[in-house]
Amino acid sequence: MKSNTLHSAILLAICTWFGGHTVFAQNMEKDAIIGTWETAGTIMGSNGEGWVMPHKHSTPDCGKDHTAFFPDGTGKEVKYSADCEPIEQPFQWKLKGSALMLSREERNITWHILSLEDDQLKVGIQIRPNSEHKMYVAYNKRQ
């Protein structure tokens, strides 16, 4: 009897965790993305699970590399030069389900949102347009 109760409790916990993750990703709100996100690093492991290898910022004494999303659907990627001048790359963005689509001129890229919790955004980015393989990256929201 104890074994069945324990198995039921574990199964319920697993279903709740997976169910909450899936529902959250499908119901992502645009307002949750708006803001400035500092690049934390690459997620080492498979399918976005694992530890975060810290990102080497372009010039850490000047500021952290980051991506900003604005309410009007525009954004910018910012890195710093050796002279501490910000190098800004503007883009357009839109959110469709759990896919965050970024575009600049002829180039389009999709960030597949894995999770957004505790001000950390985890995304899978396709390596090539038709590839099934993704690189997983973590971003921390700037306060």
Helices and strands as residue ranges (DSSP letters): H 2-26, H 30-33, E 35-44, E 51-54, E 66-69, E 74-80, E 86-96, E 99-104, E 107-117, E 120-126, E 134-141
